Amino acid sequence: MLTNSRLIIVFETGVNEIGEPILKTKSFNNIKTASTDEQLKAVADALTPLQAWTPYKIERNNVYSLEA
């Protein structure tokens, strides 16, 4: 049973001295578990222009309860 969901937006804030991206994560907890992936993508698309960084990836993290 799905018990919790989190929206995670990872931003690229620059590059380090060897050219690898520097990443910063913004997490939004307690997302409604009934939200679809498309709805969360729409929210992420609305939030990313409000940041000063370039979006790198968008993730959804679900937590399930397993009963024995």
N, C-alpha and C positions, 0 to 999 in steps of 0.2 A: 504494500500500500504506500502510495506517495505521501510523504509527510511534510516535506519542505522543498522549496525551490529557490534558487539564487540566480540572478542575472549578473554576469561578469563581463565588463568591457575592458579590454587591454589596449592601451595607447602606446604608440611609439613616441618617446619624448626627445629622441636624438640618437646619436651613435657614439660608441666608445672609441678609444684610440686605435683599436684594430678593426673598426668598421662594423661591429656587431650592433644591432639595435638595442637601445636602452628602453625597457618597458615599464609602464606604470599601470597598475590594476585598480579599477573602481568596481566595487561590488555593491549590489542592491539585494538585501536579504528580505526574507518573508514575502516573496512574490507569491501571488495566488497560484495554487497548484493546478487550478483548472485553466490557466493561461496557456494558449497555444504557442508554439515556437514562432509562428508568424506574428503574433501579437507582441511577443518580447522583442523580435527583430524590429518591429515598427517603433517601439519605445526606444530601443538603442539608437535607431536612426534619428529619432527626434532629439536625443540627448547629446550625441557626438558633436554636432555643430556648436554646442555651448562650451565645449572644451577647447583649449589652446593647442591640443596635440592631435596627431593623426591616428585614427582608429587602426589597430593592428588585427584584432580579432574579437569576436563576440561569442560568449559561451553561456550555456545554461547548465547549472549544476543541480541535479535532483537528488534528494535523499529519500530512500525507501525504508520502510519498516518491514523486516522479515520475521515472520512468526514461526517458531519451532513446532 
